[in-house]
Amino acid sequence: MDNSSEQNIKVSKNYQKNVDYLNRELGVPDNFDIVLREMTIGGKKAAIYSVNGMVNTQVASLILETLVSLERADLMVNALQNLVKGQIVNLQVSEVDTMDKILYFILSGPMAIFVEGQDKAIIVDARSYPSRSPEEPDIERVTRGARDGFTETIIFNTSLIRRRLRDPKLRMKLVQVGGRSKTDVCIAYIEDITNEDLVTEIIEEIQKIKIDGIPMAEKSVEEFILGSKIWNPFPRVRYTERPDVAAVHLLEGHVVVIVDTSPSVMIAPATYWSHTQHAEEYRQEPIVGAYLRWIRFMGIFAALFLLPLWLACALNPQLLPEWLQFIGVEEVGKIGLIPQVFLAEFGVDLVRMAAIHTPGPLTVALGLIATFMIGDVAIKVGLFAQEIIVYIAIVTVGTFATPSYELAQANRLARLFLLVMVSLFNFEGFAIGAIALFILLVRTKSFGVPYLWPLLPIDIKALGTVLVRSPLPIKNKRPSILKPKDMIRQPQGRKE
């Protein structure tokens, strides 16, 4: 916590003492954006604190006019009660008696009103955060469906979920993380569905976070509650910017963690297969959705295994049957195949990073440079074999076809690992590398949930829903591995 402010300091009836304390803690008048308005209300001194740019100016003006119009008699007896219950209406108003909470509210946006002779402050929620309107997320687009997406404002994000789930059992618990940033973190779940132990574990782990701030928002929260495993690149939670995806997971019994200032929310727990599904599959007919899912599976498989397998075959053409001889390379080029593969891999990553940092009007020029100068010219001068460009292109398309950006990055590192193993030990290296990756996935867990479930441990019915996009059921299907409360109470009333 911030050492500059003491905890549990009570609001004093001494008006000047309160003002001096807050001016010192908030840096008034050094901080230009901290607004202090001192005035006389009904013969008593009053101080109003707010943050410039975080308060609705029209609402603030109406509040000031209301307070100025009060008579002295209104403040002689039960001043705060008169203000809270009789004068300030249509706004969320509360009374706070400790300075640490008052500082939190002021810096979060609400107005704080102090009245002479009162040992409590009035907190008026007249916030108006700078924000953008909900837009469709770039990395989770669909051809048909909702076009709204989460924003950087936590209140907007919770509203987008509430709009889809008007369930009184939907709970959204708010905690603050960061001794100095005091970032709002919301833990959302449906009370009579989600497993209590899972909710308790996530809330307790978030409350244990001790750090000045979480500038990386939900990613920082994930690393603190799950721990950062350097040698395991596979994501153990799922991120989404779509409120409909978050709502579906809440109905299944997952917990959704929403962090203020971030347009991505965290879904926990998550399995490997959670990252392979996309909302587009459910916006089409079941048979079309199943087809799209299998095409996506093939793309993910190609992104992970195609290039290492091809390299092993190209390095050992004598081991291939005659009908597979076309896999080899006609002209190796001026450098070996292994350096060519790694150069091509790093080149694609370099172009991808450059595209992220390139202004929109220049992306076309970047594409032309990558296509002609790096691709076509490199082949003509003998730097790359033609076959390498073809397989790199297929692998890159498969990477971009992976719905989860985090899983795509993990598969990229796994592919590089397999390429290294093939370079050292040929086909044996590929087999060893594939087994090592499988063992890593088997040992990975997300809040106690096996990462490869329902493949391991095997659950035939659940595995069927992973492999085939089935029609939406009449009854809710909740993953049994999450141990939803309604399935425990009425096991015969739910099907996995």
SULTAWO-V188047 format. One record per residue. RES is the residue in three letters. SS is DSSP state (hx for helix, st for strand, lp for the rest). PHI is phi in radians with two decimals (none if undefined). Layout:
RES,SS,PHI / RES,SS,PHI
This chain:
MET,lp,none / ASP,lp,-1.20 / ASN,lp,-1.28 / SER,lp,-1.34 / SER,lp,-2.20 / GLU,lp,-1.42 / GLN,lp,-1.64 / ASN,lp,1.09 / ILE,lp,-1.34 / LYS,st,-1.40 / VAL,lp,-1.21 / SER,lp,-1.63 / LYS,lp,-1.27 / ASN,lp,-1.38 / TYR,hx,-1.00 / GLN,hx,-1.15 / LYS,hx,-1.11 / ASN,hx,-1.11 / VAL,hx,-1.13 / ASP,hx,-1.09 / TYR,hx,-1.12 / LEU,hx,-1.18 / ASN,hx,-1.08 / ARG,hx,-1.22 / GLU,hx,-1.25 / LEU,hx,-1.60 / GLY,lp,1.23 / VAL,lp,-1.52 / PRO,lp,-1.74 / ASP,lp,-1.09 / ASN,lp,-1.42 / PHE,lp,-1.21 / ASP,lp,-1.60 / ILE,st,-1.57 / VAL,st,-1.75 / LEU,st,-2.06 / ARG,st,-2.05 / GLU,st,-1.77 / MET,st,-2.70 / THR,st,-1.98 / ILE,st,-2.09 / GLY,lp,0.98 / GLY,lp,1.50 / LYS,st,-2.00 / LYS,st,-1.26 / ALA,st,-2.49 / ALA,st,-2.21 / ILE,st,-2.10 / TYR,st,-1.89 / SER,st,-2.78 / VAL,st,-1.88 / ASN,lp,-1.08 / GLY,lp,1.67 / MET,lp,-1.97 / VAL,st,-2.11 / ASN,lp,-1.16 / THR,hx,-1.14 / GLN,hx,-1.16 / VAL,hx,-1.15 / ALA,hx,-1.08 / SER,hx,-1.11 / LEU,hx,-1.11 / ILE,hx,-1.12 / LEU,hx,-1.10 / GLU,hx,-1.09 / THR,hx,-1.13 / LEU,hx,-1.17 / VAL,hx,-1.11 / SER,lp,-1.35 / LEU,lp,-1.18 / GLU,lp,-1.58 / ARG,hx,-1.04 / ALA,hx,-1.08 / ASP,hx,-1.21 / LEU,hx,-1.85 / MET,hx,-1.26 / VAL,lp,-2.21 / ASN,lp,0.89 / ALA,hx,-1.02 / LEU,hx,-1.15 / GLN,hx,-1.06 / ASN,hx,-1.09 / LEU,hx,-1.20 / VAL,hx,-1.23 / LYS,hx,-1.63 / GLY,hx,-1.89 / GLN,hx,-2.01 / ILE,lp,-1.65 / VAL,lp,-2.12 / ASN,lp,1.12 / LEU,lp,-2.36 / GLN,st,-1.34 / VAL,st,-2.20 / SER,st,-2.51 / GLU,st,-1.93 / VAL,st,-2.25 / ASP,lp,-2.07 / THR,st,-2.12 / MET,hx,-1.23 / ASP,hx,-1.13 / LYS,hx,-1.20 / ILE,hx,-1.12 / LEU,hx,-1.08 / TYR,hx,-1.07 / PHE,hx,-1.14 / ILE,hx,-1.04 / LEU,hx,-1.30 / SER,hx,-1.56 / GLY,lp,2.26 / PRO,lp,-1.12 / MET,st,-1.56 / ALA,st,-2.06 / ILE,st,-2.05 / PHE,st,-1.92 / VAL,st,-2.12 / GLU,lp,-0.98 / GLY,lp,1.51 / GLN,lp,-1.88 / ASP,lp,-1.74 / LYS,lp,-2.41 / ALA,st,-1.93 / ILE,st,-1.70 / ILE,st,-1.83 / VAL,st,-1.96 / ASP,st,-1.46 / ALA,lp,-2.05 / ARG,st,-1.20 / SER,lp,-2.53 / TYR,lp,-1.20 / PRO,lp,-1.18 / SER,lp,-2.71 / ARG,lp,-1.83 / SER,lp,-1.33 / PRO,lp,-1.05 / GLU,lp,-2.28 / GLU,lp,-1.15 / PRO,lp,-1.09 / ASP,hx,-1.16 / ILE,hx,-1.66 / GLU,hx,-2.31 / ARG,lp,-1.30 / VAL,lp,-2.30 / THR,lp,-1.33 / ARG,lp,-2.50 / GLY,lp,2.45 / ALA,lp,-1.12 / ARG,lp,-1.90 / ASP,lp,-1.57 / GLY,lp,-2.50 / PHE,lp,-1.13 / THR,lp,-2.07 / GLU,lp,-1.47 / THR,lp,-1.84 / ILE,hx,-1.11 / ILE,hx,-1.13 / PHE,hx,-1.09 / ASN,hx,-1.16 / THR,hx,-1.14 / SER,hx,-1.16 / LEU,hx,-1.12 / ILE,hx,-1.31 / ARG,hx,-1.05 / ARG,hx,-1.09 / ARG,hx,-1.65 / LEU,lp,-2.19 / ARG,lp,-1.60 / ASP,lp,-1.71 / PRO,lp,-1.11 / LYS,lp,-1.50 / LEU,st,-1.24 / ARG,st,-1.92 / MET,st,-2.30 / LYS,st,-1.60 / LEU,st,-1.90 / VAL,st,-2.27 / GLN,st,-1.94 / VAL,st,-2.16 / GLY,lp,1.83 / GLY,lp,-1.09 / ARG,lp,-1.87 / SER,lp,-1.34 / LYS,lp,0.83 / THR,st,-1.24 / ASP,st,-1.32 / VAL,st,-2.20 / CYS,st,-1.87 / ILE,st,-1.84 / ALA,st,-1.88 / TYR,st,-2.87 / ILE,st,-1.75 / GLU,lp,-1.03 / ASP,lp,-1.59 / ILE,lp,-2.07 / THR,lp,-1.24 / ASN,lp,-1.09 / GLU,hx,-1.09 / ASP,hx,-1.10 / LEU,hx,-1.11 / VAL,hx,-1.07 / THR,hx,-1.07 / GLU,hx,-1.07 / ILE,hx,-1.16 / ILE,hx,-1.10 / GLU,hx,-1.11 / GLU,hx,-1.15 / ILE,hx,-1.19 / GLN,hx,-1.19 / LYS,lp,-1.40 / ILE,lp,-1.14 / LYS,lp,-2.11 / ILE,lp,-2.82 / ASP,lp,-1.13 / GLY,lp,-2.87 / ILE,lp,-2.19 / PRO,lp,-1.09 / MET,lp,-1.56 / ALA,lp,0.92 / GLU,hx,-1.12 / LYS,hx,-1.19 / SER,hx,-1.11 / VAL,hx,-1.07 / GLU,hx,-1.04 / GLU,hx,-1.15 / PHE,hx,-1.29 / ILE,hx,-1.50 / LEU,hx,-1.90 / GLY,lp,1.46 / SER,lp,-1.62 / LYS,lp,-1.68 / ILE,lp,-1.05 / TRP,lp,-1.59 / ASN,lp,-2.09 / PRO,lp,-1.47 / PHE,lp,-1.34 / PRO,lp,-1.23 / ARG,lp,-1.75 / VAL,lp,-2.34 / ARG,st,-1.86 / TYR,st,-1.86 / THR,st,-2.59 / GLU,lp,-1.97 / ARG,lp,-1.84 / PRO,hx,-1.15 / ASP,hx,-1.20 / VAL,hx,-1.15 / ALA,hx,-1.09 / ALA,hx,-1.13 / VAL,hx,-1.08 / HIS,hx,-1.20 / LEU,hx,-1.09 / LEU,hx,-1.16 / GLU,hx,-1.40 / GLY,lp,1.93 / HIS,lp,-1.40 / VAL,st,-1.91 / VAL,st,-1.94 / VAL,st,-1.89 / ILE,st,-1.97 / VAL,st,-1.97 / ASP,lp,-1.05 / THR,lp,1.40 / SER,lp,-2.19 / PRO,lp,-1.49 / SER,lp,-1.88 / VAL,st,-1.98 / MET,st,-1.84 / ILE,st,-1.91 / ALA,st,-2.38 / PRO,lp,-1.38 / ALA,lp,-2.46 / THR,lp,-1.91 / TYR,lp,-1.03 / TRP,hx,-1.29 / SER,hx,-1.07 / HIS,hx,-1.46 / THR,hx,-1.76 / GLN,lp,-1.78 / HIS,lp,-2.43 / ALA,hx,-1.07 / GLU,hx,-1.04 / GLU,hx,-1.11 / TYR,hx,-1.65 / ARG,hx,-1.67 / GLN,lp,-2.06 / GLU,lp,-1.08 / PRO,hx,-0.92 / ILE,hx,-1.17 / VAL,hx,-1.20 / GLY,hx,-1.10 / ALA,hx,-1.12 / TYR,hx,-1.07 / LEU,hx,-1.06 / ARG,hx,-1.13 / TRP,hx,-1.22 / ILE,hx,-1.06 / ARG,hx,-1.14 / PHE,hx,-1.04 / MET,hx,-1.12 / GLY,hx,-1.12 / ILE,hx,-1.15 / PHE,hx,-1.07 / ALA,hx,-1.12 / ALA,hx,-1.09 / LEU,hx,-1.59 / PHE,hx,-1.98 / LEU,hx,-1.08 / LEU,hx,-1.13 / PRO,hx,-1.06 / LEU,hx,-1.12 / TRP,hx,-1.09 / LEU,hx,-1.09 / ALA,hx,-1.09 / CYS,hx,-1.19 / ALA,hx,-1.17 / LEU,hx,-1.37 / ASN,lp,-2.32 / PRO,hx,-1.11 / GLN,hx,-1.21 / LEU,hx,-1.53 / LEU,lp,-1.55 / PRO,lp,-1.17 / GLU,hx,-1.07 / TRP,hx,-1.32 / LEU,hx,-1.95 / GLN,hx,-1.14 / PHE,hx,-1.17 / ILE,hx,-1.19 / GLY,lp,-1.13 / VAL,lp,-1.99 / GLU,lp,-1.27 / GLU,lp,-2.18 / VAL,lp,-1.16 / GLY,lp,1.84 / LYS,lp,-1.42 / ILE,lp,-2.19 / GLY,lp,-1.17 / LEU,hx,-1.12 / ILE,hx,-1.09 / PRO,hx,-1.06 / GLN,hx,-1.09 / VAL,hx,-1.08 / PHE,hx,-1.21 / LEU,hx,-1.10 / ALA,hx,-1.14 / GLU,hx,-1.05 / PHE,hx,-1.18 / GLY,hx,-1.14 / VAL,hx,-1.11 / ASP,hx,-1.10 / LEU,hx,-1.15 / VAL,hx,-1.12 / ARG,hx,-1.07 / MET,hx,-1.15 / ALA,hx,-1.13 / ALA,hx,-1.14 / ILE,hx,-1.13 / HIS,hx,-1.64 / THR,lp,-1.56 / PRO,lp,-1.01 / GLY,hx,-0.86 / PRO,hx,-1.09 / LEU,hx,-1.76 / THR,hx,-1.15 / VAL,hx,-1.11 / ALA,hx,-1.10 / LEU,hx,-1.11 / GLY,hx,-1.09 / LEU,hx,-1.12 / ILE,hx,-1.11 / ALA,hx,-1.12 / THR,hx,-1.27 / PHE,hx,-1.54 / MET,hx,-1.34 / ILE,hx,-1.46 / GLY,hx,-1.54 / ASP,hx,-1.13 / VAL,hx,-1.15 / ALA,hx,-1.07 / ILE,hx,-1.22 / LYS,hx,-1.14 / VAL,lp,-1.47 / GLY,lp,1.54 / LEU,lp,-1.27 / PHE,lp,-2.15 / ALA,lp,-1.38 / GLN,hx,-1.05 / GLU,hx,-1.09 / ILE,hx,-1.10 / ILE,hx,-1.07 / VAL,hx,-1.12 / TYR,hx,-1.22 / ILE,hx,-1.09 / ALA,hx,-1.12 / ILE,hx,-1.10 / VAL,hx,-1.09 / THR,hx,-1.14 / VAL,hx,-1.09 / GLY,hx,-1.08 / THR,hx,-1.13 / PHE,hx,-1.25 / ALA,lp,-1.38 / THR,lp,-1.25 / PRO,lp,-1.05 / SER,lp,-1.56 / TYR,hx,-1.11 / GLU,hx,-1.15 / LEU,hx,-1.17 / ALA,hx,-1.06 / GLN,hx,-1.16 / ALA,hx,-1.13 / ASN,hx,-1.13 / ARG,hx,-1.10 / LEU,hx,-1.17 / ALA,hx,-1.10 / ARG,hx,-1.13 / LEU,hx,-1.09 / PHE,hx,-1.08 / LEU,hx,-1.13 / LEU,hx,-1.09 / VAL,hx,-1.11 / MET,hx,-1.11 / VAL,hx,-1.15 / SER,hx,-1.09 / LEU,hx,-1.56 / PHE,hx,-2.31 / ASN,hx,1.01 / PHE,hx,-1.10 / GLU,hx,-1.09 / GLY,hx,-1.14 / PHE,hx,-1.11 / ALA,hx,-1.11 / ILE,hx,-1.11 / GLY,hx,-1.12 / ALA,hx,-1.13 / ILE,hx,-1.14 / ALA,hx,-1.09 / LEU,hx,-1.14 / PHE,hx,-1.12 / ILE,hx,-1.12 / LEU,hx,-1.06 / LEU,hx,-1.17 / VAL,hx,-1.13 / ARG,hx,-1.39 / THR,lp,-1.39 / LYS,st,-2.38 / SER,st,-2.11 / PHE,lp,0.93 / GLY,lp,1.49 / VAL,st,-1.55 / PRO,st,-0.99 / TYR,lp,-1.18 / LEU,lp,-1.69 / TRP,lp,-1.06 / PRO,lp,-1.65 / LEU,lp,-1.29 / LEU,lp,-2.41 / PRO,lp,-1.19 / ILE,lp,-1.24 / ASP,lp,-2.44 / ILE,hx,-1.03 / LYS,hx,-1.11 / ALA,hx,-1.18 / LEU,hx,-1.12 / GLY,hx,-1.08 / THR,hx,-1.23 / VAL,hx,-1.35 / LEU,hx,-1.35 / VAL,lp,-2.23 / ARG,lp,-1.37 / SER,lp,-1.48 / PRO,lp,-1.06 / LEU,lp,-1.07 / PRO,lp,-1.36 / ILE,lp,-1.22 / LYS,lp,-1.69 / ASN,lp,-1.16 / LYS,lp,-1.85 / ARG,lp,-2.02 / PRO,lp,-1.05 / SER,hx,-1.13 / ILE,hx,-1.15 / LEU,hx,-1.43 / LYS,lp,0.92 / PRO,lp,-1.05 / LYS,hx,-1.14 / ASP,hx,-1.22 / MET,hx,-1.28 / ILE,hx,-1.22 / ARG,hx,-1.29 / GLN,lp,-2.31 / PRO,hx,-1.07 / GLN,hx,-1.38 / GLY,hx,-1.68 / ARG,lp,-2.30 / LYS,lp,-2.14 / GLU,lp,-1.46
